[in-house]
Amino acid sequence: MLKKIVVLFVFLIFFALLGVYTFDKQTTSFGPSRETTSVIIPKGAGSRIVANKLTEAGVVSSPLFFRILARIKGVDTQLKAGEYEFPARISMIDALNKMASGDVVYHRITLPEGKTSRQFLDLIDAHPLLSGEIGVYADEGEMLPETYSFTRDTPKDEVVRQAKEAMDKIAKRAWENREDGLPLKNIKQMIVLASIIEKETSVPSERGLVASVFVNRLIKGMRLQTDPTVIYAITNGEAELGRALTRKDLKFDSPYNTYLYYGLPPGPICNPSRESIMKAVNPDFSDYLYFVADGTGGHAFSRSLNEHNRRVSEWRKIRSTAN
């Protein structure tokens, strides 16, 4: 009798060890997937639903072992919803840890420099991985051009809020570190000037000089006479003009038309980059009052009207030859 009990005990130990070995091998060895696999876990999903979804997707081989492992690790109630990307052959334990830590997939949306708030809102509204309707209002110049990360089904309003908060933070920092003696009364005027700088040049190294031209003109009481403000006046920032400005356009009556009205326009004409904002309050030192395209993508700067007129004549010859 004792011998039978000993034999039975040995068998029990053997099968227990075999079970432990099998469980360990199933949970720590390479998984069944042969390629990177995306799985979306809905909100409120329990460990049973999670295990079944991972098994159906081919990420894990046994939903039962996955649930047991989650219970042993004490994370069976901590598996987070969201979109997950599991690499090929990921082990069950690594898949569990990824979900327990909430290592979800982040997507990106880029709001380009120099675009209007209307254009930004259209980009956000059209993104297929964002959810809901846009209900947050964003005035011109209130959103920072940047690349923003988000998880699948993030509300569109959340991206708008991120862009507004980022702009507010950068604007306050720039204003606190502004140079003395600038002809700017407040943060809003800083953003207005930065938006003009943004639209006037696509060459980063020129931003400081472009800023100096407009600062110098403001100090001297000269009209800014900048084409982008006229374009904004005509389009109201809702679309691209799609054509060259005409002499008639320069007479378009609007407070945004800096050919007709002195000083800064009443509001920004786009959402400026952080670099243009910084240069608006820390312009390069110069005595330039004019600039015109130089035919290479940049601009030629002048101190006097006569010098500027010669530059304009040179640019017209370049443009005529190119045409």
SULKA-V494076 format. One record per run of one state. SS is the DSSP state (alpha for helix, beta for strand, coil for the rest). FROM is the first residue (numbers start at 1). TO is the last residue. If there is no record, write none. Layout:
# SULKA-V494076
ss->[SS & SS]
from->[FROM & FROM]
to->[TO & TO]
This chain:
# SULKA-V494076
ss->[coil & alpha & coil & beta & coil & alpha & coil & alpha & coil & beta & coil & alpha & coil & beta & coil & alpha & coil & beta & coil & beta & coil & beta & alpha & coil & alpha & coil & alpha & coil & alpha & coil & alpha & coil & alpha & coil & beta & coil & beta & coil & alpha & coil]
from->[1 & 2 & 29 & 37 & 42 & 47 & 57 & 63 & 74 & 82 & 87 & 92 & 101 & 106 & 111 & 117 & 127 & 130 & 132 & 147 & 152 & 154 & 156 & 177 & 187 & 201 & 204 & 221 & 227 & 236 & 249 & 252 & 274 & 282 & 290 & 294 & 299 & 303 & 305 & 323]
to->[1 & 28 & 36 & 41 & 46 & 56 & 62 & 73 & 81 & 86 & 91 & 100 & 105 & 110 & 116 & 126 & 129 & 131 & 146 & 151 & 153 & 155 & 176 & 186 & 200 & 203 & 220 & 226 & 235 & 248 & 251 & 273 & 281 & 289 & 293 & 298 & 302 & 304 & 322 & 323]
